[in-house]
Amino acid sequence: MTPLLEETETEQSIEDALDRWKTRIRLSEKLGAPKYAMAEYGKVKRITIPFNENGLILVSLDCEGFHEVVLKEILEIINSFSKEK
């Protein structure tokens, strides 16, 4: 794998994802709780998924990646953690 972003760009991208997620949380009273968010760019697909109370999982796939399959598997893993509590 060859990173597309420099380390500082990756850090900024993560901070931006956190800010966008905070906006989704603020709107959740009216829209419902966010389950995940996905963006497709020219070179990658990025999925943001909440984990536990304060965590986020950020996943990047190539554009040919089957995001539906990956998303389903991640959500199943997260749900299995939730059931263990």
Backbone as JSON, one array per atom type, in Angstrom:
{
  "sequence": "MTPLLEETETEQSIEDALDRWKTRIRLSEKLGAPKYAMAEYGKVKRITIPFNENGLILVSLDCEGFHEVVLKEILEIINSFSKEK",
  "N": [[0.82, -1.18, 0.0], [0.53, 2.17, -0.83], [0.66, 5.22, 0.7], [-1.6, 7.92, 0.06], [-1.7, 10.39, 1.16], [0.33, 12.75, 2.93], [1.81, 12.45, 6.22], [1.04, 14.6, 7.91], [-1.15, 15.54, 6.49], [-2.84, 13.36, 6.69], [-3.33, 13.38, 9.45], [-4.71, 15.84, 9.64], [-6.92, 15.23, 8.08], [-8.14, 13.3, 9.67], [-8.8, 14.86, 11.91], [-10.64, 16.56, 10.65], [-12.62, 14.68, 9.97], [-13.49, 14.0, 12.54], [-14.6, 16.46, 13.33], [-16.71, 16.67, 11.46], [-18.18, 14.47, 12.29], [-19.0, 15.26, 14.81], [-20.8, 17.25, 14.08], [-22.79, 15.65, 12.91], [-23.65, 14.3, 15.21], [-24.72, 16.44, 16.68], [-26.97, 16.98, 15.14], [-28.43, 14.74, 15.49], [-30.64, 14.54, 17.19], [-32.79, 15.4, 15.72], [-32.51, 14.02, 13.29], [-31.93, 11.4, 13.89], [-29.73, 8.89, 15.23], [-26.45, 8.82, 13.9], [-25.27, 6.22, 11.78], [-23.2, 5.52, 10.08], [-20.87, 7.13, 7.83], [-20.12, 7.83, 4.45], [-17.79, 8.68, 1.95], [-17.03, 9.17, -1.44], [-14.25, 9.53, -3.4], [-12.18, 10.52, -6.17], [-10.07, 8.7, -6.14], [-10.27, 7.1, -3.86], [-12.49, 5.47, -1.48], [-14.01, 6.46, 1.52], [-14.91, 5.51, 4.73], [-16.63, 6.31, 7.67], [-17.21, 5.25, 10.89], [-18.99, 5.0, 13.91], [-17.64, 3.96, 17.09], [-18.09, 2.43, 20.11], [-18.53, 4.7, 22.88], [-17.02, 7.1, 22.42], [-15.43, 6.74, 20.19], [-14.16, 6.49, 16.8], [-14.08, 4.73, 13.75], [-12.09, 4.82, 10.96], [-12.04, 4.06, 7.62], [-10.35, 3.4, 4.64], [-10.76, 2.69, 1.23], [-9.87, 1.36, -2.0], [-11.24, 2.63, -5.08], [-12.47, 0.58, -6.43], [-13.11, -1.08, -4.44], [-15.32, -3.1, -2.55], [-17.4, -1.56, -0.86], [-19.81, -2.0, 0.48], [-19.71, -4.64, 1.39], [-17.45, -4.59, 3.06], [-18.27, -2.64, 4.93], [-20.54, -3.91, 6.05], [-19.3, -6.12, 7.31], [-17.63, -4.83, 9.19], [-19.56, -3.51, 10.77], [-20.85, -5.76, 11.84], [-18.79, -6.83, 13.42], [-18.45, -4.72, 15.26], [-20.99, -4.77, 16.47], [-20.81, -7.27, 17.71], [-18.94, -6.73, 19.7], [-20.42, -4.95, 21.24], [-22.39, -6.61, 22.24], [-20.97, -8.16, 24.0], [-20.65, -6.7, 26.31]],
  "CA": [[0.0, 0.0, 0.0], [1.23, 3.45, -0.88], [-0.22, 6.28, 1.21], [-1.87, 9.02, -0.85], [-1.54, 11.63, 1.91], [1.46, 12.87, 3.84], [1.39, 12.21, 7.61], [0.31, 15.77, 8.43], [-2.44, 15.58, 5.79], [-3.65, 12.31, 7.3], [-3.76, 13.9, 10.76], [-5.73, 16.87, 9.41], [-8.1, 14.53, 7.58], [-8.77, 12.68, 10.84], [-9.42, 15.95, 12.67], [-11.81, 16.99, 9.89], [-13.63, 13.65, 10.13], [-14.04, 14.16, 13.89], [-15.47, 17.64, 13.31], [-17.94, 16.33, 10.72], [-18.96, 13.54, 13.1], [-19.62, 16.07, 15.86], [-21.97, 17.88, 13.46], [-23.82, 14.61, 12.8], [-24.18, 14.06, 16.56], [-25.57, 17.59, 17.02], [-28.22, 16.9, 14.39], [-29.06, 13.43, 15.69], [-31.94, 14.64, 17.84], [-33.8, 15.57, 14.68], [-32.33, 13.08, 12.19], [-31.63, 10.07, 14.38], [-28.3, 8.65, 15.47], [-25.71, 8.42, 12.69], [-24.76, 4.85, 11.79], [-21.91, 5.6, 9.39], [-20.83, 8.09, 6.74], [-19.2, 7.4, 3.41], [-17.48, 9.63, 0.87], [-16.28, 8.58, -2.54], [-13.4, 10.47, -4.11], [-11.7, 9.97, -7.43], [-9.1, 7.62, -5.93], [-10.58, 6.26, -2.69], [-13.74, 5.57, -0.73], [-13.7, 6.55, 2.95], [-16.06, 5.22, 5.58], [-16.48, 6.69, 9.07], [-18.15, 4.46, 11.66], [-18.78, 5.19, 15.35], [-17.28, 2.78, 17.87], [-18.27, 2.72, 21.53], [-19.05, 6.03, 23.21], [-16.25, 8.24, 21.91], [-14.47, 6.34, 19.16], [-14.52, 6.41, 15.39], [-13.25, 3.9, 12.89], [-11.97, 5.4, 9.63], [-11.58, 3.03, 6.69], [-10.16, 3.85, 3.26], [-10.74, 1.61, 0.25], [-9.73, 1.86, -3.36], [-12.56, 2.88, -5.67], [-13.07, -0.68, -6.84], [-13.42, -1.83, -3.23], [-16.74, -3.37, -2.31], [-17.62, -0.92, 0.43], [-20.97, -2.58, 1.16], [-19.26, -5.86, 2.06], [-16.56, -4.17, 4.14], [-19.09, -1.96, 5.93], [-21.35, -4.93, 6.73], [-18.43, -6.91, 8.19], [-17.21, -3.98, 10.31], [-20.72, -3.33, 11.66], [-21.06, -7.03, 12.55], [-17.75, -6.92, 14.46], [-18.8, -3.74, 16.29], [-22.15, -5.3, 17.19], [-20.38, -8.38, 18.58], [-18.32, -6.1, 20.88], [-21.5, -4.37, 22.03], [-23.12, -7.69, 22.91], [-20.11, -8.72, 25.04], [-20.69, -5.88, 27.52]],
  "C": [[0.87, 1.25, 0.0], [0.29, 4.54, -0.39], [-0.39, 7.4, 0.17], [-1.64, 10.37, -0.17], [-0.26, 11.58, 2.73], [0.93, 12.7, 5.27], [0.59, 13.39, 8.16], [-1.05, 15.91, 7.76], [-3.39, 14.53, 6.35], [-4.19, 12.78, 8.65], [-4.86, 14.94, 10.6], [-7.02, 16.24, 8.91], [-8.86, 13.87, 8.72], [-9.47, 13.74, 11.68], [-10.69, 16.44, 11.97], [-12.95, 15.98, 10.02], [-14.29, 13.73, 11.5], [-14.98, 15.35, 13.96], [-16.79, 17.35, 12.59], [-18.82, 15.39, 11.55], [-19.67, 14.29, 14.23], [-20.86, 16.78, 15.32], [-23.1, 16.87, 13.33], [-24.46, 14.33, 14.15], [-25.1, 15.2, 16.97], [-26.92, 17.51, 16.33], [-29.0, 15.63, 14.68], [-30.4, 13.5, 16.4], [-33.07, 14.74, 16.81], [-33.72, 14.49, 13.59], [-32.21, 11.62, 12.62], [-30.13, 9.89, 14.5], [-27.61, 8.23, 14.18], [-25.16, 7.01, 12.84], [-23.39, 4.76, 11.14], [-22.01, 6.73, 8.37], [-19.81, 7.6, 5.72], [-19.02, 8.52, 2.39], [-16.69, 8.9, -0.2], [-15.56, 9.69, -3.28], [-12.96, 9.82, -5.42], [-10.79, 8.76, -7.27], [-9.43, 6.68, -4.79], [-12.03, 6.44, -2.25], [-13.35, 5.6, 0.74], [-14.98, 6.37, 3.74], [-15.71, 5.61, 7.01], [-17.59, 5.99, 9.85], [-17.91, 4.72, 13.15], [-18.45, 3.87, 16.03], [-17.3, 3.15, 19.34], [-18.77, 4.15, 21.73], [-18.34, 7.15, 22.48], [-15.3, 7.91, 20.78], [-15.05, 6.38, 17.76], [-13.56, 5.46, 14.7], [-13.27, 4.56, 11.52], [-11.35, 4.36, 8.72], [-11.45, 3.65, 5.3], [-10.05, 2.63, 2.36], [-10.41, 2.19, -1.11], [-11.12, 1.94, -3.98], [-13.25, 1.61, -6.14], [-13.47, -1.53, -5.64], [-14.92, -1.97, -3.02], [-17.1, -2.85, -0.93], [-18.8, -1.52, 1.19], [-20.57, -3.81, 1.97], [-18.39, -5.5, 3.26], [-17.36, -3.53, 5.27], [-19.91, -2.97, 6.73], [-20.5, -5.73, 7.72], [-17.98, -6.09, 9.4], [-18.37, -3.79, 11.28], [-21.02, -4.6, 12.45], [-20.04, -7.19, 13.68], [-18.07, -5.95, 15.6], [-19.97, -4.22, 17.12], [-21.77, -6.44, 18.12], [-19.69, -7.85, 19.83], [-19.4, -5.55, 21.81], [-22.24, -5.42, 22.83], [-22.31, -8.29, 24.06], [-20.21, -7.95, 26.36], [-21.74, -6.32, 28.48]]
}
